[in-house]
Amino acid sequence: MLIRYKKPFEKIAMGLLSFMPEERDIKKLQETMKAYETADDWQLYLWKEEDIVGAIGARVTADEVEIQHISVNPSYRQEGIGKKMIKALKDMYSDKQIIPNSTTSAFFYKCEQEEDPA
């Protein structure tokens, strides 16, 4: 289940986002978290099963949602959680186009291909 990020989940969210190569530097990670906490168009969601095991962050505009971050706890990878987060985001923003950024595009399109076998 996708839940909206709240300040009490900060350490969990930072841990998940730190798995992304461009967020390994602590200063960069802190800047990213600050943006999710303060910018109106930046939204961070956490994937909760029994525990919080994933994070997906996006920049939301009037007509599109750009996925900026997507990360799953390594212990839970290969279980389709990333794909479930993308689908939940698409359901949540069904009136907008969901697009990846350069960092998330390879994973995003891999999920799209698996979802839509030709």
N, CA, C and O atoms as a printed pandas DataFrame, in Angstrom:
     atom_number atom_name residue_name chain_id  residue_number  x_coord  y_coord  z_coord
0              1         N          MET        A               1    0.841   -1.173    0.000
1              2        CA          MET        A               1    0.000    0.000    0.000
2              3         C          MET        A               1    0.891    1.242    0.000
3              4         O          MET        A               1    1.859    1.321    0.756
4              5         N          LEU        A               2    0.561    2.193   -0.839
5              6        CA          LEU        A               2    1.303    3.437   -0.939
6              7         C          LEU        A               2    0.791    4.414    0.116
7              8         O          LEU        A               2   -0.407    4.690    0.181
8              9         N          ILE        A               3    1.695    4.934    0.937
9             10        CA          ILE        A               3    1.319    5.938    1.930
10            11         C          ILE        A               3    2.160    7.185    1.715
11            12         O          ILE        A               3    3.299    7.107    1.255
12            13         N          ARG        A               4    1.596    8.323    2.048
13            14        CA          ARG        A               4    2.310    9.579    1.865
14            15         C          ARG        A               4    3.397    9.727    2.929
15            16         O          ARG        A               4    3.191    9.385    4.094
16            17         N          TYR        A               5    4.534   10.231    2.524
17            18        CA          TYR        A               5    5.652   10.453    3.440
18            19         C          TYR        A               5    5.262   11.462    4.513
19            20         O          TYR        A               5    4.617   12.473    4.234
20            21         N          LYS        A               6    5.666   11.167    5.740
21            22        CA          LYS        A               6    5.517   12.093    6.855
22            23         C          LYS        A               6    6.859   12.148    7.587
23            24         O          LYS        A               6    7.645   11.202    7.533
24            25         N          LYS        A               7    7.107   13.251    8.262
25            26        CA          LYS        A               7    8.384   13.489    8.956
26            27         C          LYS        A               7    8.819   12.330    9.870
27            28         O          LYS        A               7   10.011   12.023    9.908
28            29         N          PRO        A               8    7.907   11.670   10.610
29            30        CA          PRO        A               8    8.364   10.555   11.462
30            31         C          PRO        A               8    9.029    9.408   10.689
31            32         O          PRO        A               8    9.754    8.605   11.276
32            33         N          PHE        A               9    8.785    9.330    9.382
33            34        CA          PHE        A               9    9.378    8.277    8.546
34            35         C          PHE        A               9   10.688    8.720    7.896
35            36         O          PHE        A               9   11.197    8.040    7.005
36            37         N          GLU        A              10   11.237    9.854    8.334
37            38        CA          GLU        A              10   12.396   10.433    7.659
38            39         C          GLU        A              10   13.581    9.468    7.570
39            40         O          GLU        A              10   14.166    9.320    6.497
40            41         N          LYS        A              11   13.944    8.816    8.663
41            42        CA          LYS        A              11   15.113    7.923    8.640
42            43         C          LYS        A              11   14.889    6.739    7.701
43            44         O          LYS        A              11   15.800    6.332    6.980
44            45         N          ILE        A              12   13.681    6.191    7.714
45            46        CA          ILE        A              12   13.355    5.073    6.820
46            47         C          ILE        A              12   13.442    5.532    5.368
47            48         O          ILE        A              12   14.036    4.858    4.526
48            49         N          ALA        A              13   12.837    6.694    5.085
49            50        CA          ALA        A              13   12.839    7.224    3.712
50            51         C          ALA        A              13   14.264    7.513    3.246
51            52         O          ALA        A              13   14.629    7.190    2.116
52            53         N          MET        A              14   15.061    8.116    4.111
53            54        CA          MET        A              14   16.448    8.411    3.738
54            55         C          MET        A              14   17.223    7.115    3.479
55            56         O          MET        A              14   18.030    7.040    2.552
56            57         N          GLY        A              15   16.974    6.113    4.295
57            58        CA          GLY        A              15   17.635    4.828    4.089
58            59         C          GLY        A              15   17.285    4.225    2.742
59            60         O          GLY        A              15   18.154    3.721    2.030
60            61         N          LEU        A              16   16.005    4.279    2.396
61            62        CA          LEU        A              16   15.572    3.726    1.111
62            63         C          LEU        A              16   16.136    4.527   -0.060
63            64         O          LEU        A              16   16.639    3.949   -1.024
64            65         N          LEU        A              17   16.054    5.858    0.022
65            66        CA          LEU        A              17   16.555    6.686   -1.078
66            67         C          LEU        A              17   18.069    6.558   -1.230
67            68         O          LEU        A              17   18.596    6.736   -2.328
68            69         N          SER        A              18   18.775    6.248   -0.136
69            70        CA          SER        A              18   20.238    6.140   -0.206
70            71         C          SER        A              18   20.692    4.954   -1.065
71            72         O          SER        A              18   21.865    4.877   -1.428
72            73         N          PHE        A              19   19.784    4.034   -1.395
73            74        CA          PHE        A              19   20.134    2.928   -2.289
74            75         C          PHE        A              19   20.274    3.393   -3.735
75            76         O          PHE        A              19   20.844    2.682   -4.562
76            77         N          MET        A              20   19.755    4.591   -4.047
77            78        CA          MET        A              20   19.893    5.124   -5.405
78            79         C          MET        A              20   21.288    5.735   -5.538
79            80         O          MET        A              20   21.699    6.514   -4.678
80            81         N          PRO        A              21   22.019    5.397   -6.594
81            82        CA          PRO        A              21   23.416    5.851   -6.726
82            83         C          PRO        A              21   23.607    7.361   -6.552
83            84         O          PRO        A              21   24.564    7.785   -5.905
84            85         N          GLU        A              22   22.715    8.176   -7.116
85            86        CA          GLU        A              22   22.904    9.632   -7.034
86            87         C          GLU        A              22   22.552   10.198   -5.662
87            88         O          GLU        A              22   22.770   11.383   -5.410
88            89         N          GLU        A              23   22.013    9.371   -4.777
89            90        CA          GLU        A              23   21.642    9.835   -3.433
90            91         C          GLU        A              23   22.572    9.281   -2.348
91            92         O          GLU        A              23   22.264    9.393   -1.162
92            93         N          ARG        A              24   23.689    8.693   -2.734
93            94        CA          ARG        A              24   24.586    8.091   -1.737
94            95         C          ARG        A              24   25.307    9.148   -0.901
95            96         O          ARG        A              24   25.617    8.906    0.266
96            97         N          ASP        A              25   25.576   10.324   -1.491
97            98        CA          ASP        A              25   26.221   11.405   -0.766
98            99         C          ASP        A              25   25.222   11.994    0.233
99           100         O          ASP        A              25   24.113   12.368   -0.149
100          101         N          ILE        A              26   25.605   12.076    1.492
101          102        CA          ILE        A              26   24.673   12.503    2.546
102          103         C          ILE        A              26   24.143   13.918    2.317
103          104         O          ILE        A              26   22.973   14.186    2.588
104          105         N          LYS        A              27   24.984   14.826    1.823
105          106        CA          LYS        A              27   24.517   16.199    1.575
106          107         C          LYS        A              27   23.437   16.216    0.488
107          108         O          LYS        A              27   22.424   16.904    0.614
108          109         N          LYS        A              28   23.668   15.456   -0.567
109          110        CA          LYS        A              28   22.688   15.369   -1.665
110          111         C          LYS        A              28   21.387   14.752   -1.149
111          112         O          LYS        A              28   20.296   15.222   -1.472
112          113         N          LEU        A              29   21.514   13.708   -0.355
113          114        CA          LEU        A              29   20.340   13.038    0.205
114          115         C          LEU        A              29   19.548   13.989    1.104
115          116         O          LEU        A              29   18.318   14.005    1.056
116          117         N          GLN        A              30   20.238   14.771    1.914
117          118        CA          GLN        A              30   19.555   15.735    2.782
118          119         C          GLN        A              30   18.836   16.800    1.959
119          120         O          GLN        A              30   17.726   17.205    2.304
120          121         N          GLU        A              31   19.462   17.258    0.869
121          122        CA          GLU        A              31   18.819   18.236   -0.020
122          123         C          GLU        A              31   17.554   17.642   -0.638
123          124         O          GLU        A              31   16.523   18.308   -0.728
124          125         N          THR        A              32   17.648   16.383   -1.062
125          126        CA          THR        A              32   16.495   15.712   -1.658
126          127         C          THR        A              32   15.354   15.609   -0.654
127          128         O          THR        A              32   14.205   15.901   -0.984
128          129         N          MET        A              33   15.670   15.195    0.566
129          130        CA          MET        A              33   14.631   15.074    1.594
130          131         C          MET        A              33   14.003   16.427    1.890
131          132         O          MET        A              33   12.789   16.519    2.069
132          133         N          LYS        A              34   14.814   17.478    1.944
133          134        CA          LYS        A              34   14.294   18.822    2.196
134          135         C          LYS        A              34   13.323   19.232    1.091
135          136         O          LYS        A              34   12.285   19.836    1.360
136          137         N          ALA        A              35   13.669   18.898   -0.160
137          138        CA          ALA        A              35   12.795   19.222   -1.285
138          139         C          ALA        A              35   11.456   18.494   -1.147
139          140         O          ALA        A              35   10.404   19.089   -1.379
140          141         N          TYR        A              36   11.486   17.212   -0.772
141          142        CA          TYR        A              36   10.236   16.465   -0.605
142          143         C          TYR        A              36    9.398   17.021    0.544
143          144         O          TYR        A              36    8.170   16.942    0.517
144          145         N          GLU        A              37   10.062   17.579    1.547
145          146        CA          GLU        A              37    9.334   18.122    2.695
146          147         C          GLU        A              37    8.799   19.526    2.448
147          148         O          GLU        A              37    7.799   19.911    3.054
148          149         N          THR        A              38    9.440   20.300    1.573
149          150        CA          THR        A              38    9.070   21.712    1.441
150          151         C          THR        A              38    8.459   22.111    0.095
151          152         O          THR        A              38    7.625   23.015    0.045
152          153         N          ALA        A              39    8.855   21.461   -0.980
153          154        CA          ALA        A              39    8.358   21.859   -2.313
154          155         C          ALA        A              39    6.962   21.285   -2.548
155          156         O          ALA        A              39    6.733   20.089   -2.368
156          157         N          ASP        A              40    6.052   22.137   -2.944
157          158        CA          ASP        A              40    4.667   21.706   -3.164
158          159         C          ASP        A              40    4.530   20.684   -4.279
159          160         O          ASP        A              40    3.645   19.830   -4.233
160          161         N          ASP        A              41    5.411   20.764   -5.295
161          162        CA          ASP        A              41    5.275   19.858   -6.436
162          163         C          ASP        A              41    6.079   18.561   -6.280
163          164         O          ASP        A              41    6.025   17.707   -7.164
164          165         N          TRP        A              42    6.818   18.395   -5.186
165          166        CA          TRP        A              42    7.565   17.159   -4.928
166          167         C          TRP        A              42    6.774   16.308   -3.943
167          168         O          TRP        A              42    6.447   16.766   -2.848
168          169         N          GLN        A              43    6.465   15.075   -4.326
169          170        CA          GLN        A              43    5.705   14.169   -3.462
170          171         C          GLN        A              43    6.477   12.876   -3.270
171          172         O          GLN        A              43    6.958   12.281   -4.233
172          173         N          LEU        A              44    6.591   12.447   -2.026
173          174        CA          LEU        A              44    7.272   11.197   -1.702
174          175         C          LEU        A              44    6.265   10.251   -1.063
175          176         O          LEU        A              44    5.524   10.627   -0.155
176          177         N          TYR        A              45    6.254    9.027   -1.551
177          178        CA          TYR        A              45    5.357    7.995   -1.023
178          179         C          TYR        A              45    6.192    6.797   -0.599
179          180         O          TYR        A              45    7.244    6.510   -1.171
180          181         N          LEU        A              46    5.698    6.116    0.409
181          182        CA          LEU        A              46    6.372    4.926    0.921
182          183         C          LEU        A              46    5.478    3.720    0.687
183          184         O          LEU        A              46    4.254    3.825    0.757
184          185         N          TRP        A              47    6.088    2.581    0.410
185          186        CA          TRP        A              47    5.337    1.341    0.193
186          187         C          TRP        A              47    5.362    0.544    1.490
187          188         O          TRP        A              47    6.422    0.152    1.977
188          189         N          LYS        A              48    4.177    0.312    2.036
189          190        CA          LYS        A              48    4.066   -0.384    3.313
190          191         C          LYS        A              48    3.365   -1.708    3.125
191          192         O          LYS        A              48    2.246   -1.772    2.616
192          193         N          GLU        A              49    4.034   -2.755    3.538
193          194        CA          GLU        A              49    3.406   -4.071    3.632
194          195         C          GLU        A              49    3.299   -4.303    5.137
195          196         O          GLU        A              49    2.508   -3.621    5.789
196          197         N          GLU        A              50    4.051   -5.222    5.713
197          198        CA          GLU        A              50    4.123   -5.273    7.175
198          199         C          GLU        A              50    5.039   -4.149    7.653
199          200         O          GLU        A              50    4.778   -3.513    8.674
200          201         N          ASP        A              51    6.095   -3.919    6.914
201          202        CA          ASP        A              51    7.033   -2.826    7.184
202          203         C          ASP        A              51    7.081   -1.931    5.955
203          204         O          ASP        A              51    6.529   -2.269    4.908
204          205         N          ILE        A              52    7.736   -0.802    6.087
205          206        CA          ILE        A              52    7.959    0.069    4.932
206          207         C          ILE        A              52    9.157   -0.494    4.184
207          208         O          ILE        A              52   10.255   -0.579    4.734
208          209         N          VAL        A              53    8.946   -0.878    2.931
209          210        CA          VAL        A              53    9.995   -1.567    2.168
210          211         C          VAL        A              53   10.378   -0.858    0.874
211          212         O          VAL        A              53   11.299   -1.294    0.185
212          213         N          GLY        A              54    9.681    0.236    0.531
213          214        CA          GLY        A              54    9.988    0.931   -0.709
214          215         C          GLY        A              54    9.631    2.393   -0.634
215          216         O          GLY        A              54    8.878    2.822    0.240
216          217         N          ALA        A              55   10.188    3.165   -1.574
217          218        CA          ALA        A              55    9.892    4.591   -1.676
218          219         C          ALA        A              55    9.824    4.965   -3.145
219          220         O          ALA        A              55   10.590    4.467   -3.970
220          221         N          ILE        A              56    8.888    5.856   -3.453
221          222        CA          ILE        A              56    8.783    6.396   -4.812
222          223         C          ILE        A              56    8.502    7.888   -4.681
223          224         O          ILE        A              56    7.588    8.309   -3.972
224          225         N          GLY        A              57    9.301    8.662   -5.373
225          226        CA          GLY        A              57    9.161   10.112   -5.306
226          227         C          GLY        A              57    8.925   10.683   -6.683
227          228         O          GLY        A              57    9.476   10.205   -7.674
228          229         N          ALA        A              58    8.099   11.712   -6.736
229          230        CA          ALA        A              58    7.738   12.288   -8.031
230          231         C          ALA        A              58    7.578   13.798   -7.938
231          232         O          ALA        A              58    7.316   14.360   -6.875
232          233         N          ARG        A              59    7.746   14.428   -9.088
233          234        CA          ARG        A              59    7.455   15.850   -9.227
234          235         C          ARG        A              59    6.146   15.935   -9.990
235          236         O          ARG        A              59    6.040   15.458  -11.119
236          237         N          VAL        A              60    5.153   16.546   -9.364
237          238        CA          VAL        A              60    3.801   16.582   -9.926
238          239         C          VAL        A              60    3.526   17.961  -10.512
239          240         O          VAL        A              60    3.647   18.978   -9.828
240          241         N          THR        A              61    3.151   17.979  -11.800
241          242        CA          THR        A              61    2.763   19.229  -12.446
242          243         C          THR        A              61    1.299   19.125  -12.860
243          244         O          THR        A              61    0.628   18.142  -12.545
244          245         N          ALA        A              62    0.814   20.123  -13.555
245          246        CA          ALA        A              62   -0.599   20.153  -13.929
246          247         C          ALA        A              62   -1.017   18.951  -14.770
247          248         O          ALA        A              62   -2.135   18.455  -14.631
248          249         N          ASP        A              63   -0.117   18.477  -15.649
249          250        CA          ASP        A              63   -0.541   17.396  -16.540
250          251         C          ASP        A              63    0.340   16.155  -16.519
251          252         O          ASP        A              63    0.055   15.188  -17.224
252          253         N          GLU        A              64    1.419   16.166  -15.715
253          254        CA          GLU        A              64    2.247   14.960  -15.660
254          255         C          GLU        A              64    2.870   14.759  -14.285
255          256         O          GLU        A              64    2.980   15.676  -13.472
256          257         N          VAL        A              65    3.271   13.511  -14.071
257          258        CA          VAL        A              65    3.949   13.112  -12.839
258          259         C          VAL        A              65    5.273   12.490  -13.269
259          260         O          VAL        A              65    5.299   11.439  -13.909
260          261         N          GLU        A              66    6.378   13.155  -12.906
261          262        CA          GLU        A              66    7.696   12.655  -13.283
262          263         C          GLU        A              66    8.290   11.893  -12.097
263          264         O          GLU        A              66    8.520   12.461  -11.030
264          265         N          ILE        A              67    8.532   10.602  -12.304
265          266        CA          ILE        A              67    9.110    9.770  -11.252
266          267         C          ILE        A              67   10.592   10.111  -11.141
267          268         O          ILE        A              67   11.361    9.922  -12.084
268          269         N          GLN        A              68   10.978   10.620   -9.966
269          270        CA          GLN        A              68   12.359   11.041   -9.737
270          271         C          GLN        A              68   13.168    9.997   -8.977
271          272         O          GLN        A              68   14.372    9.854   -9.192
272          273         N          HIS        A              69   12.504    9.276   -8.096
273          274        CA          HIS        A              69   13.175    8.268   -7.280
274          275         C          HIS        A              69   12.293    7.034   -7.169
275          276         O          HIS        A              69   11.071    7.143   -7.070
276          277         N          ILE        A              70   12.906    5.881   -7.184
277          278        CA          ILE        A              70   12.190    4.642   -6.887
278          279         C          ILE        A              70   13.224    3.688   -6.284
279          280         O          ILE        A              70   14.273    3.423   -6.870
280          281         N          SER        A              71   12.894    3.188   -5.106
281          282        CA          SER        A              71   13.854    2.357   -4.395
282          283         C          SER        A              71   13.118    1.326   -3.546
283          284         O          SER        A              71   12.081    1.611   -2.946
284          285         N          VAL        A              72   13.681    0.125   -3.513
285          286        CA          VAL        A              72   13.120   -0.967   -2.713
286          287         C          VAL        A              72   14.249   -1.517   -1.833
287          288         O          VAL        A              72   15.384   -1.667   -2.285
288          289         N          ASN        A              73   13.922   -1.809   -0.589
289          290        CA          ASN        A              73   14.863   -2.433    0.330
290          291         C          ASN        A              73   15.435   -3.677   -0.358
291          292         O          ASN        A              73   14.670   -4.496   -0.867
292          293         N          PRO        A              74   16.759   -3.834   -0.384
293          294        CA          PRO        A              74   17.356   -4.984   -1.081
294          295         C          PRO        A              74   16.803   -6.346   -0.653
295          296         O          PRO        A              74   16.771   -7.274   -1.461
296          297         N          SER        A              75   16.378   -6.478    0.575
297          298        CA          SER        A              75   15.821   -7.751    1.047
298          299         C          SER        A              75   14.482   -8.085    0.395
299          300         O          SER        A              75   14.027   -9.227    0.453
300          301         N          TYR        A              76   13.849   -7.083   -0.227
301          302        CA          TYR        A              76   12.520   -7.278   -0.818
302          303         C          TYR        A              76   12.527   -7.125   -2.335
303          304         O          TYR        A              76   11.464   -7.075   -2.954
304          305         N          ARG        A              77   13.694   -7.051   -2.932
305          306        CA          ARG        A              77   13.772   -6.879   -4.389
306          307         C          ARG        A              77   13.373   -8.167   -5.099
307          308         O          ARG        A              77   13.388   -9.248   -4.510
308          309         N          GLN        A              78   13.023   -8.035   -6.357
309          310        CA          GLN        A              78   12.585   -9.154   -7.209
310          311         C          GLN        A              78   11.225   -9.708   -6.778
311          312         O          GLN        A              78   10.878  -10.840   -7.116
312          313         N          GLU        A              79   10.462   -8.914   -6.035
313          314        CA          GLU        A              79    9.122   -9.340   -5.615
314          315         C          GLU        A              79    8.029   -8.501   -6.272
315          316         O          GLU        A              79    6.852   -8.657   -5.946
316          317         N          GLY        A              80    8.404   -7.615   -7.191
317          318        CA          GLY        A              80    7.411   -6.804   -7.896
318          319         C          GLY        A              80    6.970   -5.557   -7.155
319          320         O          GLY        A              80    5.990   -4.924   -7.549
320          321         N          ILE        A              81    7.666   -5.191   -6.094
321          322        CA          ILE        A              81    7.258   -4.025   -5.308
322          323         C          ILE        A              81    7.433   -2.728   -6.101
323          324         O          ILE        A              81    6.564   -1.857   -6.058
324          325         N          GLY        A              82    8.535   -2.593   -6.814
325          326        CA          GLY        A              82    8.742   -1.401   -7.645
326          327         C          GLY        A              82    7.626   -1.240   -8.658
327          328         O          GLY        A              82    7.114   -0.140   -8.862
328          329         N          LYS        A              83    7.253   -2.337   -9.289
329          330        CA          LYS        A              83    6.171   -2.332  -10.268
330          331         C          LYS        A              83    4.846   -1.947   -9.596
331          332         O          LYS        A              83    4.058   -1.187  -10.159
332          333         N          LYS        A              84    4.607   -2.475   -8.390
333          334        CA          LYS        A              84    3.377   -2.145   -7.655
334          335         C          LYS        A              84    3.340   -0.663   -7.305
335          336         O          LYS        A              84    2.279   -0.041   -7.354
336          337         N          MET        A              85    4.497   -0.088   -6.949
337          338        CA          MET        A              85    4.532    1.339   -6.613
338          339         C          MET        A              85    4.206    2.188   -7.833
339          340         O          MET        A              85    3.464    3.165   -7.733
340          341         N          ILE        A              86    4.758    1.820   -8.982
341          342        CA          ILE        A              86    4.458    2.573  -10.211
342          343         C          ILE        A              86    2.974    2.466  -10.542
343          344         O          ILE        A              86    2.344    3.464  -10.892
344          345         N          LYS        A              87    2.411    1.264  -10.435
345          346        CA          LYS        A              87    0.988    1.081  -10.720
346          347         C          LYS        A              87    0.124    1.895   -9.751
347          348         O          LYS        A              87   -0.854    2.516  -10.168
348          349         N          ALA        A              88    0.476    1.894   -8.468
349          350        CA          ALA        A              88   -0.278    2.661   -7.474
350          351         C          ALA        A              88   -0.207    4.160   -7.777
351          352         O          ALA        A              88   -1.193    4.877   -7.606
352          353         N          LEU        A              89    0.958    4.631   -8.224
353          354        CA          LEU        A              89    1.106    6.041   -8.591
354          355         C          LEU        A              89    0.241    6.363   -9.805
355          356         O          LEU        A              89   -0.403    7.411   -9.856
356          357         N          LYS        A              90    0.228    5.451  -10.787
357          358        CA          LYS        A              90   -0.624    5.641  -11.971
358          359         C          LYS        A              90   -2.099    5.696  -11.574
359          360         O          LYS        A              90   -2.853    6.516  -12.098
360          361         N          ASP        A              91   -2.512    4.823  -10.648
361          362        CA          ASP        A              91   -3.903    4.821  -10.183
362          363         C          ASP        A              91   -4.227    6.114   -9.442
363          364         O          ASP        A              91   -5.310    6.676   -9.606
364          365         N          MET        A              92   -3.294    6.578   -8.634
365          366        CA          MET        A              92   -3.498    7.784   -7.835
366          367         C          MET        A              92   -3.615    9.028   -8.717
367          368         O          MET        A              92   -4.411    9.926   -8.444
368          369         N          TYR        A              93   -2.811    9.062   -9.771
369          370        CA          TYR        A              93   -2.789   10.208  -10.690
370          371         C          TYR        A              93   -3.295    9.776  -12.063
371          372         O          TYR        A              93   -2.634   10.013  -13.074
372          373         N          SER        A              94   -4.446    9.153  -12.097
373          374        CA          SER        A              94   -4.973    8.598  -13.354
374          375         C          SER        A              94   -5.277    9.679  -14.397
375          376         O          SER        A              94   -5.391    9.374  -15.584
376          377         N          ASP        A              95   -5.406   10.928  -13.968
377          378        CA          ASP        A              95   -5.696   12.023  -14.890
378          379         C          ASP        A              95   -4.420   12.655  -15.461
379          380         O          ASP        A              95   -4.496   13.599  -16.248
380          381         N          LYS        A              96   -3.262   12.144  -15.072
381          382        CA          LYS        A              96   -1.996   12.725  -15.526
382          383         C          LYS        A              96   -1.138   11.652  -16.210
383          384         O          LYS        A              96   -1.309   10.453  -15.992
384          385         N          GLN        A              97   -0.213   12.130  -17.041
385          386        CA          GLN        A              97    0.727   11.225  -17.689
386          387         C          GLN        A              97    1.860   10.931  -16.702
387          388         O          GLN        A              97    2.419   11.854  -16.109
388          389         N          ILE        A              98    2.196    9.671  -16.528
389          390        CA          ILE        A              98    3.289    9.265  -15.648
390          391         C          ILE        A              98    4.523    9.049  -16.514
391          392         O          ILE        A              98    4.503    8.249  -17.449
392          393         N          ILE        A              99    5.601    9.771  -16.196
393          394        CA          ILE        A              99    6.833    9.653  -16.975
394          395         C          ILE        A              99    8.014    9.483  -16.020
395          396         O          ILE        A              99    7.952    9.937  -14.878
396          397         N          PRO        A             100    9.087    8.837  -16.474
397          398        CA          PRO        A             100   10.285    8.720  -15.644
398          399         C          PRO        A             100   11.249    9.873  -15.925
399          400         O          PRO        A             100   11.112   10.568  -16.932
400          401         N          ASN        A             101   12.215   10.072  -15.042
401          402        CA          ASN        A             101   13.320   10.967  -15.377
402          403         C          ASN        A             101   14.472   10.093  -15.879
403          404         O          ASN        A             101   14.307    8.883  -16.027
404          405         N          SER        A             102   15.623   10.689  -16.140
405          406        CA          SER        A             102   16.725    9.907  -16.714
406          407         C          SER        A             102   17.209    8.812  -15.758
407          408         O          SER        A             102   17.682    7.769  -16.208
408          409         N          THR        A             103   17.096    9.035  -14.463
409          410        CA          THR        A             103   17.549    8.058  -13.476
410          411         C          THR        A             103   16.608    6.864  -13.372
411          412         O          THR        A             103   17.057    5.734  -13.183
412          413         N          THR        A             104   15.311    7.110  -13.495
413          414        CA          THR        A             104   14.328    6.038  -13.284
414          415         C          THR        A             104   13.813    5.432  -14.584
415          416         O          THR        A             104   13.016    4.495  -14.551
416          417         N          SER        A             105   14.255    5.951  -15.725
417          418        CA          SER        A             105   13.675    5.514  -17.004
418          419         C          SER        A             105   13.914    4.035  -17.318
419          420         O          SER        A             105   12.997    3.362  -17.788
420          421         N          ALA        A             106   15.108    3.515  -17.073
421          422        CA          ALA        A             106   15.381    2.116  -17.411
422          423         C          ALA        A             106   14.444    1.184  -16.640
423          424         O          ALA        A             106   13.862    0.267  -17.220
424          425         N          PHE        A             107   14.301    1.418  -15.343
425          426        CA          PHE        A             107   13.416    0.576  -14.528
426          427         C          PHE        A             107   11.959    0.773  -14.946
427          428         O          PHE        A             107   11.208   -0.194  -15.065
428          429         N          PHE        A             108   11.567    2.018  -15.167
429          430        CA          PHE        A             108   10.183    2.335  -15.546
430          431         C          PHE        A             108    9.797    1.594  -16.833
431          432         O          PHE        A             108    8.749    0.951  -16.892
432          433         N          TYR        A             109   10.636    1.688  -17.845
433          434        CA          TYR        A             109   10.302    1.049  -19.126
434          435         C          TYR        A             109   10.370   -0.475  -19.051
435          436         O          TYR        A             109    9.650   -1.166  -19.772
436          437         N          LYS        A             110   11.225   -0.995  -18.188
437          438        CA          LYS        A             110   11.261   -2.441  -17.967
438          439         C          LYS        A             110    9.919   -2.896  -17.380
439          440         O          LYS        A             110    9.375   -3.922  -17.788
440          441         N          CYS        A             111    9.395   -2.135  -16.429
441          442        CA          CYS        A             111    8.091   -2.461  -15.834
442          443         C          CYS        A             111    6.984   -2.353  -16.871
443          444         O          CYS        A             111    6.077   -3.185  -16.902
444          445         N          GLU        A             112    7.053   -1.339  -17.716
445          446        CA          GLU        A             112    6.042   -1.139  -18.760
446          447         C          GLU        A             112    6.020   -2.330  -19.719
447          448         O          GLU        A             112    4.952   -2.801  -20.108
448          449         N          GLN        A             113    7.215   -2.816  -20.098
449          450        CA          GLN        A             113    7.299   -3.950  -21.026
450          451         C          GLN        A             113    6.725   -5.213  -20.393
451          452         O          GLN        A             113    6.024   -5.977  -21.056
452          453         N          GLU        A             114    7.020   -5.436  -19.110
453          454        CA          GLU        A             114    6.513   -6.623  -18.432
454          455         C          GLU        A             114    5.008   -6.561  -18.275
455          456         O          GLU        A             114    4.331   -7.589  -18.295
456          457         N          GLU        A             115    4.484   -5.352  -18.118
457          458        CA          GLU        A             115    3.051   -5.159  -17.946
458          459         C          GLU        A             115    2.295   -5.349  -19.265
459          460         O          GLU        A             115    1.156   -5.815  -19.282
460          461         N          ASP        A             116    2.958   -4.977  -20.370
461          462        CA          ASP        A             116    2.320   -4.945  -21.678
462          463         C          ASP        A             116    3.032   -5.861  -22.669
463          464         O          ASP        A             116    3.601   -5.359  -23.638
464          465         N          PRO        A             117    3.028   -7.185  -22.473
465          466        CA          PRO        A             117    3.765   -8.031  -23.421
466          467         C          PRO        A             117    3.156   -7.955  -24.822
467          468         O          PRO        A             117    1.945   -8.089  -24.999
468          469         N          ALA        A             118    4.008   -7.740  -25.793
469          470        CA          ALA        A             118    3.521   -7.563  -27.180
470          471         C          ALA        A             118    3.526   -8.879  -27.930
471          472         O          ALA        A             118    3.152   -8.924  -29.101
